[in-house]
Amino acid sequence: MHRIVRIASWLYALAIYAFIFLPVVVLVLFSLQATSFPIPPFTGPSLRWYDAVLSDTRLTSALVNSLLVASISSLAAVTLGFLSAWGFARFVLPGSGPLRGLITLPLTVSYLIIGMGLLVLFNWAGVPKSLLAAGIGHVVINLPLCFAIIYSQMGDHQINIERAARDLGAPEWKVLLLITVPVMAPAIFAGFFLSMTFSWDEFVISFLLTRFDTTLPVEIWNLLRSGLNPKTNAVGSLVFAVSIVLVVLFELTLLRRRRA
């Protein structure tokens, strides 16, 4: 009986992983298709569609735009999220409970609603559609995530370390940069890499707030309007590869912190 339960557990786990990763496997497989149609039978492997993607200046520009928007907006989001979490955790502020709720509120709001609200606001303020506008939108959706991650890790044990540094004569900015930031580094890195991942493949806000210079998800949508082909599979595989690299970098960073 125990063996049957164990086999059933393994089969259940394999079914879950197959359900999650089978679409990705099919996407990557048919990105290596040699013919012009991503349908069986498989006629590869071939890198012709990756070469077509990398030789397409519009796609490569969108790729660079996505990396710039993701990295800069994630850096801004994690910086503002850290400072907000530090302020709420270390100081007694009037109405701190409702204010914390307001900061995390965008986590419960649809990206479509946020994007439309930003579009109306930017039109009223005279801010044109651009990568800057899209980056601001990504900060809006990622700042609450960074705040929630970092604030949850600010415990009382760090207060004693910071107090000891102040007793030894360290000014507040040194306490913040040399004590609080290194102690909170795992949470900061977690917020940054998660923000990078979400910003990297975010579509709705980028679609609403960009015009001529677009991000990669918007360009993928433009390709999909003409139907499926191995070129779109190759672009999707590259997006997936970048996401995997971000996750691996995050795990390696945490591993180094644990060993240190």
Phi, psi and omega per residue, in radians:
M1 nan -0.744 3.132
H2 -1.092 -0.648 3.134
R3 -1.186 -0.669 3.122
I4 -1.115 -0.742 3.112
V5 -1.099 -0.707 -3.134
R6 -1.142 -0.755 3.124
I7 -1.123 -0.736 3.123
A8 -1.099 -0.655 3.116
S9 -1.126 -0.738 3.116
W10 -1.128 -0.737 3.130
L11 -1.121 -0.686 3.107
Y12 -1.118 -0.761 3.117
A13 -1.113 -0.740 3.122
L14 -1.112 -0.663 3.120
A15 -1.128 -0.693 3.131
I16 -1.125 -0.834 -3.130
Y17 -1.145 -0.631 3.092
A18 -1.132 -0.713 3.128
F19 -1.093 -0.644 -3.097
I20 -1.360 -0.791 -2.934
F21 -1.769 -0.188 -3.137
L22 -1.061 -0.732 3.080
P23 -1.055 -0.637 3.128
V24 -1.190 -0.731 3.124
V25 -1.067 -0.775 3.113
V26 -1.109 -0.709 3.123
L27 -1.047 -0.868 -3.121
V28 -1.163 -0.709 -3.111
L29 -1.048 -0.850 -3.083
F30 -1.441 -0.076 2.935
S31 -1.288 -0.278 3.093
L32 -1.703 0.197 -3.133
Q33 -1.179 2.379 -3.127
A34 -1.432 -0.485 -3.128
T35 -1.540 -3.139 -3.027
S36 -1.546 0.016 -3.102
F37 -2.193 2.203 -3.116
P38 -1.422 1.076 -3.126
I39 -2.317 2.713 3.075
P40 -1.102 2.658 0.020
P41 -1.412 2.742 3.140
F42 -1.253 2.250 -3.098
T43 -2.141 0.974 -3.118
G44 -2.329 -2.761 0.021
P45 -1.433 2.670 3.114
S46 -2.628 2.500 3.127
L47 -1.788 0.280 -3.053
R48 -1.104 -0.570 -3.092
W49 -1.390 -0.519 3.012
Y50 -1.187 -0.684 3.077
D51 -1.112 -0.667 3.108
A52 -1.144 -0.661 3.118
V53 -1.169 -0.827 -3.080
L54 -1.241 -0.356 3.088
S55 -1.608 -0.066 3.104
D56 -1.525 1.898 -3.052
T57 -1.106 -0.573 -3.139
R58 -1.176 -0.726 3.126
L59 -1.213 -0.736 3.137
T60 -1.163 -0.645 3.071
S61 -1.121 -0.723 3.102
A62 -1.127 -0.628 3.091
L63 -1.090 -0.816 3.114
V64 -1.112 -0.723 3.116
N65 -1.047 -0.751 -3.141
S66 -1.096 -0.743 3.134
L67 -1.127 -0.724 3.136
L68 -1.151 -0.836 -3.123
V69 -1.097 -0.754 -3.110
A70 -1.131 -0.797 -3.077
S71 -1.228 -0.793 -3.089
I72 -1.235 -0.764 3.140
S73 -1.173 -0.612 3.109
S74 -1.194 -0.676 3.081
L75 -1.105 -0.750 3.106
A76 -1.145 -0.727 -3.109
A77 -1.144 -0.749 -3.096
V78 -1.266 -0.555 3.080
T79 -1.160 -0.868 3.127
L80 -1.158 -0.661 3.107
G81 -1.129 -0.699 3.106
F82 -1.144 -0.806 -3.127
L83 -1.124 -0.663 3.101
S84 -1.144 -0.789 3.133
A85 -1.107 -0.715 3.130
W86 -1.113 -0.736 3.134
G87 -1.122 -0.772 -3.140
F88 -1.221 -0.576 -3.080
A89 -1.425 -0.454 -3.003
R90 -1.905 -0.185 -3.106
F91 -2.279 2.594 3.086
V92 -1.561 1.945 -3.086
L93 -1.965 2.464 3.092
P94 -1.167 2.308 -3.137
G95 1.172 0.576 -3.085
S96 -1.122 -0.604 3.140
G97 -1.084 -0.963 3.084
P98 -1.067 -0.606 3.137
L99 -1.161 -0.698 3.068
R100 -1.098 -0.666 3.088
G101 -1.115 -0.663 3.114
L102 -1.150 -0.651 -3.141
I103 -1.139 -0.713 -3.110
T104 -1.496 -0.064 -3.087
L105 -1.023 -0.687 3.134
P106 -1.030 -0.325 3.095
L107 -1.138 -0.420 -3.088
T108 -1.759 0.020 -3.084
V109 -1.827 2.448 3.121
S110 -1.071 2.467 3.085
Y111 -1.059 -0.532 3.113
L112 -1.105 -0.758 3.131
I113 -1.152 -0.759 3.120
I114 -1.082 -0.784 -3.137
G115 -1.093 -0.740 3.116
M116 -1.155 -0.684 3.097
G117 -1.113 -0.739 3.103
L118 -1.154 -0.647 3.118
L119 -1.085 -0.788 3.107
V120 -1.115 -0.761 -3.141
L121 -1.086 -0.785 -3.115
F122 -1.191 -0.632 3.073
N123 -1.107 -0.701 3.115
W124 -1.170 -0.652 -3.113
A125 -1.488 -0.102 3.133
G126 1.392 0.366 3.108
V127 -1.535 2.104 -3.086
P128 -1.304 2.800 3.032
K129 -1.133 2.245 -3.084
S130 -2.911 3.086 3.059
L131 -1.153 -0.550 3.083
L132 -1.095 -0.782 3.114
A133 -1.089 -0.730 3.105
A134 -1.122 -0.689 3.116
G135 -1.106 -0.700 3.079
I136 -1.079 -0.729 3.095
G137 -1.069 -0.667 3.112
H138 -1.205 -0.587 3.049
V139 -1.121 -0.702 -3.134
V140 -1.057 -0.723 -3.084
I141 -1.459 -0.393 -3.077
N142 -1.702 -0.414 3.126
L143 -1.013 -0.805 3.119
P144 -1.047 -0.630 3.109
L145 -1.133 -0.819 3.119
C146 -1.081 -0.738 3.127
F147 -1.064 -0.799 -3.104
A148 -1.108 -0.715 -3.127
I149 -1.162 -0.845 -3.052
I150 -1.253 -0.725 -3.122
Y151 -1.104 -0.624 -3.136
S152 -1.173 -0.345 -3.108
Q153 -1.763 0.027 3.137
M154 -1.543 1.592 -3.092
G155 -1.679 3.108 -3.109
D156 -1.235 -0.437 -3.106
H157 -1.128 -0.501 3.115
Q158 -1.277 -0.484 3.136
I159 -1.088 -0.701 3.142
N160 -1.122 -0.697 3.112
I161 -1.135 -0.760 3.131
E162 -1.131 -0.678 3.128
R163 -1.137 -0.687 3.108
A164 -1.103 -0.683 3.117
A165 -1.137 -0.687 3.109
R166 -1.170 -0.662 3.119
D167 -1.115 -0.488 3.123
L168 -1.494 0.064 3.030
G169 1.754 0.125 -3.126
A170 -1.302 2.311 3.059
P171 -1.215 2.911 -3.031
E172 -1.080 -0.665 -3.113
W173 -1.189 -0.560 3.078
K174 -1.257 -0.659 3.073
V175 -1.043 -0.740 -3.102
L176 -1.177 -0.801 -3.043
L177 -1.422 -0.612 -3.025
L178 -1.732 -0.282 -3.124
I179 -2.008 -1.042 -3.022
T180 -1.169 -0.830 -3.096
V181 -1.086 -0.850 3.106
P182 -1.066 -0.673 3.138
V183 -1.149 -0.642 -3.107
M184 -1.598 0.182 -3.061
A185 -0.974 -0.764 3.128
P186 -1.027 -0.763 3.127
A187 -1.171 -0.649 3.121
I188 -1.135 -0.792 3.110
F189 -1.112 -0.672 3.115
A190 -1.065 -0.814 3.114
G191 -1.101 -0.695 -3.113
F192 -1.152 -0.847 -3.079
F193 -1.239 -0.604 3.049
L194 -1.147 -0.693 3.079
S195 -1.110 -0.706 3.087
M196 -1.037 -0.773 -3.115
T197 -1.118 -0.804 -3.132
F198 -1.181 -0.703 -3.136
S199 -1.218 -0.599 -3.074
W200 -1.051 -0.727 -3.088
D201 -1.976 0.370 3.110
E202 -1.348 2.342 -3.040
F203 -1.972 -0.847 -2.918
V204 -1.052 -0.910 -3.102
I205 -1.149 -0.711 3.117
S206 -1.107 -0.669 3.133
F207 -1.150 -0.690 -3.087
L208 -1.343 -0.511 -2.960
L209 -1.899 0.060 3.078
T210 -2.052 2.784 -3.137
R211 -2.249 -1.282 -3.069
F212 -1.624 -0.889 3.048
D213 -1.490 1.986 -3.057
T214 -2.058 2.939 3.080
T215 -1.638 2.981 -3.048
L216 -1.105 -0.760 3.101
P217 -1.002 -0.604 3.108
V218 -1.185 -0.703 3.100
E219 -1.166 -0.630 3.070
I220 -1.097 -0.717 3.087
W221 -1.067 -0.701 3.103
N222 -1.102 -0.663 3.093
L223 -1.165 -0.698 -3.097
L224 -1.174 -0.381 3.122
R225 -1.111 -0.445 3.120
S226 -1.642 0.104 3.107
G227 1.830 2.893 -3.137
L228 -1.307 2.460 2.992
N229 -2.706 2.830 -3.095
P230 -1.025 -0.355 3.113
K231 -1.162 -0.736 3.080
T232 -1.146 -0.613 3.070
N233 -1.106 -0.693 3.138
A234 -1.146 -0.728 3.104
V235 -1.103 -0.786 3.113
G236 -1.069 -0.653 3.110
S237 -1.143 -0.667 3.102
L238 -1.146 -0.712 3.090
V239 -1.069 -0.776 3.115
F240 -1.100 -0.695 -3.138
A241 -1.111 -0.717 3.114
V242 -1.124 -0.706 3.105
S243 -1.080 -0.722 3.110
I244 -1.114 -0.713 3.119
V245 -1.078 -0.725 3.114
L246 -1.089 -0.750 3.128
V247 -1.122 -0.740 3.141
V248 -1.119 -0.743 3.105
L249 -1.074 -0.703 3.106
F250 -1.095 -0.781 -3.140
E251 -1.150 -0.710 3.114
L252 -1.133 -0.663 3.098
T253 -1.100 -0.782 3.111
L254 -1.134 -0.646 3.124
L255 -1.120 -0.734 3.101
R256 -1.118 -0.679 3.113
R257 -1.129 -0.711 -3.139
R258 -1.146 -0.731 3.126
R259 -1.159 -0.641 3.129
A260 -1.180 nan nan
